Structure formats: C-alpha cells, structure tokens
Amino acid sequence: MKTECSNADNRGSVLSLFFEPKTVAIVGSFREGFFGGYVAIKSLMEAGFTGTVYPVNRNYTEVLGWKSYPSLSDIDGSVDLVIVIINSKGVFDVVEEACRKGIRAAVVVSDGFAERDRSGAVLQNELVALAKERGIRIVGPNTAGVVSSWEGFNPCPYDAGYYRLKQGSVAICSQSGMTNPQAFPYPASRLGISRICDLGNKCDVDECDLLDYLENDARTTVVSIYLEGVADGKRFLETAERVARKKPLLVLKSGRTAEGARASASHTGSMAVNDMTFDAACRQAGILRVDEFADLFDIPKIFSMQPSIKGNRFGMVSYTGGMGVMAIDRGASYGIVPASLSGKTSAFLDSFFPGLGTNPVDIGPMAVSIKNFREVFPQIEIAVATDPEVDCILNVLWCDIRGESSRAYLEGFSRIREVCDKPVVSWMYGPNVEICSRIAAQVEELGFPCFISSERAMKAIGMAWTYELFRRKLVA
Amino acid sequence: MKTECSNADNRGSVLSLFFEPKTVAIVGSFREGFFGGYVAIKSLMEAGFTGTVYPVNRNYTEVLGWKSYPSLSDIDGSVDLVIVIINSKGVFDVVEEACRKGIRAAVVVSDGFAERDRSGAVLQNELVALAKERGIRIVGPNTAGVVSSWEGFNPCPYDAGYYRLKQGSVAICSQSGMTNPQAFPYPASRLGISRICDLGNKCDVDECDLLDYLENDARTTVVSIYLEGVADGKRFLETAERVARKKPLLVLKSGRTAEGARASASHTGSMAVNDMTFDAACRQAGILRVDEFADLFDIPKIFSMQPSIKGNRFGMVSYTGGMGVMAIDRGASYGIVPASLSGKTSAFLDSFFPGLGTNPVDIGPMAVSIKNFREVFPQIEIAVATDPEVDCILNVLWCDIRGESSRAYLEGFSRIREVCDKPVVSWMYGPNVEICSRIAAQVEELGFPCFISSERAMKAIGMAWTYELFRRKLVA
C-alpha cells in the first residue's frame, strides 16, 4: 500500500487527495466555537477554497451555506477527502463508511487514541487494520490537519484569526499541531507556504509517505519537518536523501536524550532511534538537521527567496561594529569566513568615509556624519554585493524611529535586486519593534529575507553553505 | 587611579558620578535632529531627570528651557558629569577644561578615535594621558553613554522614541552601543533596568571599573555584559568572580575565533585573550558565559524576578505534547531533568482528565474537551507548582484569539504567586503575536518572566541552575 506514494509522478499519488482535494466532507459538530467542524468550514471559506464542502451531521441541514448530510453515504457526488472531528469512539464507523463510499483519504483530527491510554491504543489499532484492509489512507489521528496555500485549502479546526496563508514554496511538516496555523503566527513570520501537515499519531501516513509526495510536489522547493521519532529509520533516511538531492530538507528531531525519547513514546507512541546514529546518517544524506523550533520557519527563507551560495566568504554591512565581531565568530562555526574586500571596493568605500573600506563594513559612524546617507547607502550595498571576493551578504541595519535610515535601506535593496546573484540576508534592529517589523516586511517584499537576530541570519547562511557543499559532493 | 573604584562602599566611588549625577553639563551641537546634544537633553527631560542640566555651546542662550553656557568654565555651580558630543578634534580641549573646572567624570560620545584610524588613535592616547595626569575618569570615547533608570537619568544622544526605562535591577553593560536605548527595544522586552553602560573604546573606565561599581550598587542584582576583549584578563577574572559571588554575572564575549579577535581589535582596539582559557576561567569563577546577544536581556529575568532554584527537576505544564519532548532534550544539556510527579499530584491531575497526571502535563486535549477550563487550569498549575518533587516550572501556553485560555492562565498565575517559592518561566505562544505579547506582559506584571520560545525559557532555568551550583560550591 505504501508504495502507492513512491511514484515519481505526483498526479497518481494518493497523498495529493490530502493537499489538493476538490471535494471535502467534514464530519463533526457544527456548533460555533473556537474548535471543531464549524471552524474548519469557516477557515476553508475564508481561505478562498473553491472546491465543494459537505458538512456531515444529522442535526444540521446547512452549515455556512453548505448543505449538510446525515451521513457520508447520503452525499451524492464523490468525495476526495473526509475530515473527521468527532469523539474517538465514533471514528472507526465513520472511516468504515468512508471506505464504503469509496473515499480514499481521511484526516482524523480526533484525539483520544494511542497518545491517551490503552483503550485509545486499541481504537487506533482497529483504525490501522481498517486502513490496511480497505486501502484508505489516514492522516492522524490526533492531528490539527493539513493546509495547502495555493489551493486556498485551509480546513484548520481551531480559529487562528487568519485563514489565508502567504503563498510560497516552503512545506512545513510535523508530528505536532505546533506548526499549524492556530499555533504558529504565519502572518507575522511572513513565510511563504506551500503545504502544512501535522502527522499526529501517524497511524498510517507517516513522514516517509509525506516526503515521497513533497519530493515531487512542484509547489514545494524547501521542506521543514519536525519529528519526535521515525517509524522506519532505514526507509526514512533513504527517502530523505532522495528528497535532499532535489530540495533542501530541514529536520528537527527531538527525543535526542533518553528522557526525551521516553516522553516522545508516550506522546505519540512513536519509536525513537539512537540519536548519534541518526545525526551521522543525516549528515551523510545531506539532510539539514536543525536544533531549534524556530529553525523550521526562518532558515527556509534563504532557500526559497535567494539564489544558491557559491562560496563561503561573507561581506557584512553593519550599522554597528560590535555585531560584526559576533557575526564572524558565529560564521566560523559554519565554515563561513569574512571576505577580504577587493582593492577596488575598498578604495571606493574609503572615498565615502575614512576606514569604511574594511569588511565588516561599519556604516554607523558615517551615517551620523554625512548628510546624503540615502544616496550613499545604496552605492555601498551594491559595491559590497557585487565584489567578486564576496559570496554572500549579511546586513545588520538600524531602523531609526523617523524612518530616514530605512528609506536608504529600501532604496539599496531595490537596486541590488537588479545586480546581485548572491544570497543577501538581513537583521533590521532598533528601538521600536513595530517599525523594525514593518521595514523587514518591506525588505522581504523586495525579495530579501530578514531574520530576528544577526545570529539567526548567519545560521541561514551557514545552512545554505552546508547544503551547497552537499550538492557539490553529489555532482563530483 | 583605578583603585579609587575598588572600595567596598559605593558612595566613594567616582563611578557613581556617571550613574547618579546631580548636575550634568552637555557639550555639543543643539540642532534638532535624531542625534546629538539636543536629543540628549530631550531624553533626560522625558526620562524625568530631576538634576540640573547645563548645555554648553556658545551659539545658544537656551536649550529646552535650560540656560546655555559658552564654555564649561562659565558654569557657576559644580558639575558632577560632563557629556561630550562634538567632533573628535575638539574633545581634548573640552576634557582639559573640565579638569580645570574640577569635573571628575566625562562621557565622551564622540567617535573618530582609535576605532577609526591612526590619527584617531593619537587623539585617544592624548586623552588617556590627560585622564591619567589629571585624575578625570572617562567613559568612551565612541560610546552611546550611560543610563540609570531609577534616577530618570537617560541622556541617550539618539532619539529612541521612548525615554523612561522600566525600573528594575538588571544592569546591562557593553562595549558597543547595541545595548543602549536607541538600539535595543527595552519597552517591548519589558526588562526592568537599573543601569546601562556602553564602554565604547574604554580608553579609561573599563569593564573592571564598571564591575567594581556594580558589585556594590544596591540598585543592581544581576549584571549582563557584552565584551569583545578584556584589557587585563587576570584583573577581569578576579573582579568578575567577586561580583559573581554576590550577584549573577552573565558575560557574552565575542572575538572567540582568530578572525573574530582580529575584527574586534580593529573595531575598538581592545586585546583578545585565548578563548578556551577564558571559557575555563569563567566556569571556575562562577561567571555565566552566554553565547547569544539575546541572552543578555532575557536570561536575567529569571534572576531578577524569581526565587532561586533549589533542585534540577522541572515540571512542565504545556498545551502541546511536542514541546514537552523538545524541552526535555533541551533541559538535559543543562542538567535539568523532568520531575516525576508525586502520586498525590498525579492522581489529582488524572481526576480532571485521563492521562493528565504525567509530567510534562499535556493540557491540550483536556482544554478542548472540558467546559470549565478557567476553573481547572489554576488548580493544575498549583498542583504542579507545589509538588515537592518539582523544583521549577516551565509553562508552554497557547493564547487563543478570543482570550479565553489567557484568562485561565492569568487566574492561575495570580494564584500560584501566593503559594509557590520556585522559579516559574513561561512561553506564551499562538497565532497572533500582539495577543501573545499582551498576555506575556500581563503575566510578567504578576511577577513571572516570559520568554520568546520554549528553548529560551529552558535556557533561563539552565542558567539559574548553573548559578545555584556555583553558589553551593562557595558555601561548601
């Protein structure tokens, strides 16, 4: 059954039913509230889903304008996907009915299965047996579900307060609801999303099935995945390596320690693998193993928004000398070294202000001294970005409360966009977080990713370089 | 001269003139703008400074209501501190005049000294010789200056858009302007501050002088310091160890790598020490060495807002099981282990919801199932916080957009405040960053620090435990 998803052509993949359904049945309670079937339909509508929705509940005739059906069997047309949000005890019957109806994909949001207790584990085993026997694929149980931004498909069962996700090419996968819209502030992160999937207890569809699908998903160019354990270590590494050859794959795996692994087992019932073995295997397979939750969401930006990195020499344009030293330290841990600017660039920069022509380029003293910073900054940024001795650029830029420096930065970013084919990452800092966020959003609109610290921006460069080295090894 | 500041009684310390001046002369241009003497006086006034300000500039008769003087000598009364914000070439003469006037403390904001070029280094050497000969103490040059929140003393020469800092007991020191109000969003961080000091090029007053002062500063209970290098490694470690015995001292030292050290030398002209030696010495001396810029600002909260930690067993109340596993992994790196709840607590929790009585306590499934979460949550929080098997508490709490869960949390925090003598740290997460920030601010108003991630909250616990172990070694 699992091999169904390993075909190179995604059109045949059953998993496309989860991410690109045209017809969706939602079995649940439709009381208004912050959680449940009502919210799932509301989310779909607000997200701009253009497919057909079938609410299923015998107590309703209509939900948010959609005709409601007493049961799945009562639906006339075919159904690509059923989303089940009812008490765990009733799930088996609904999924069995779905099988009878010819439905091939089910998201079981309901909890109270293997993660809860022994009787829940029994319910889950019955579900697994049903899936094996009847060929229906199940995401979950105990999941916050799936999202596809391009299709306007966001059946989030919790009210996140926002419904449309920024369309992009990053897939976020997890074994936890923590990466779904109700838990993570996607709008504030400005991350462009292709798919989101919480595998939950992964009783059937697991990380390998998902990676098989994402490998060939044209919408997805970068994959982030959070795992507490892997069902089949060998298969995971084979699958992940195949994905990593095509697109960057970031993996955050918890359960590193004995205590963590035990907790993981009790949380989702998944098995842990020896962490050091896993770590070594990841390096071998070109998997970018990360160690912080935030890594899943901001590191992908350098891959989805920027060209690949061709070398390990970073140029830095910084409003503050202190951050330059820290960035150099941080870079060293990824094999990233400060570039020596070419004589031409150096002389050009020195012509604006004494001492400016040294990397890291400390623009702070100049900025308070000259009157035409807005004209000068773009020239400096272009000079550093186009220097052949520089492979990537880290900007650390102060956003004053009047927005004067910011105007210079935006002008600079607009102009380097036309001349620079290297990764450019930035940290916009300052005394007012709203102003910094606004400027960072504008910089990202121009195509250049911003990070919440200089360290995180450098980490993105380091990950890009790690991936580039892996790709070179493949070609060699 | 330097020994002046090593007296145990701070009243005699010359450095108190920098942080608690009653009369301040500001030599600079007073044009309105985003930087300079005008802004420094505006900042002082808005911050509520109650001392006397003497603007010094022969082109003005009055600045922001304060009579302006042509020169320092023209001021009638005595002056505790002079702040110099003029072109580097004129600084020597002003400081010399300050000496003649009997002023014993000068902050030289001006840049263009050793950090710039050779001629700047000559100017700096002249300044150092003057200080040595005449006994005036100098902070800087190339500094954003000093701040004392309790005294309303904030002469920030850049317009930060805010002027009053939240009064607290954390001192933030640096060799960079990055920790001063114009660069760091103190209001958003909600950090309670005692002093801020940018040592700049530290031509005279250095980190040791500053630590000598802060050691005996009653306003300060925690010290964070960013250093690129130390002038005298032996003296620094002796001083730092003495401080660490009295209050937690967090040190972020850059220039760890050879490249970083070189950049540091060119940035502020300070010498670097061998990093591994420094690291070992820090551990020995009880100094909490940190590795990220953000550490300087949020880790201190656990020390300034919470009781000391008595053991290494953490209890966790989490809306999400996934974060529990990650927290356990993270904790292990600091020697923090998950507590086994006592039978009594466990049974009590299980009575609310099946499976709840296991640490990490996963409240998510219960929260969507029960109707009286607001009544139940505080009881759960109290049960975990008062369990004798638990030494500290990590909360990972989802903030829904309707604020319903938040009300339960605030009720819980209000109540544990009265019964819990253990550190409690929290991460408030959710789909809306403004809502999360607002709830976090309310939680901090109740006295419990909030962090921007589960990892950072656990790092704070780890640092608290590291410090506790150091203190125990001292007593033993």
Interface residues (C-beta under 8 A of the other chain):
Chain A: F34 F35 D111 G112 E115 R116 D117 Y158 D159 A160 G161 Y162 S174 Q175 S176 G177 M178 P181 Q182 A183 F184 P185 Y186 A188 Y226 E228 S254 G255 R256 T257 E259 G260 A263 S264 S266 H267 T268 E292 F293 A294 T320 G321 G322 M323 G324 V325 M326 I328 D329 G331 A332 V337 P338 P354 G355 T358 P360 D362 G364 P365 V368 W398 D400 I401 R402 E404 Y429 G430 P431 N432 V433 C436 S453 S454 E455
Chain B: F34 F35 D111 G112 E115 R116 D117 Y158 D159 A160 G161 Y162 S174 Q175 S176 G177 M178 P181 Q182 A183 F184 P185 Y186 A188 Y226 E228 S254 G255 R256 T257 E259 G260 A263 S264 S266 H267 T268 E292 F293 A294 T320 G321 G322 M323 G324 V325 M326 I328 D329 G331 A332 V337 P338 P354 G355 T358 P360 D362 G364 P365 V368 W398 D400 I401 R402 E404 Y429 G430 P431 N432 V433 C436 S453 S454 E455
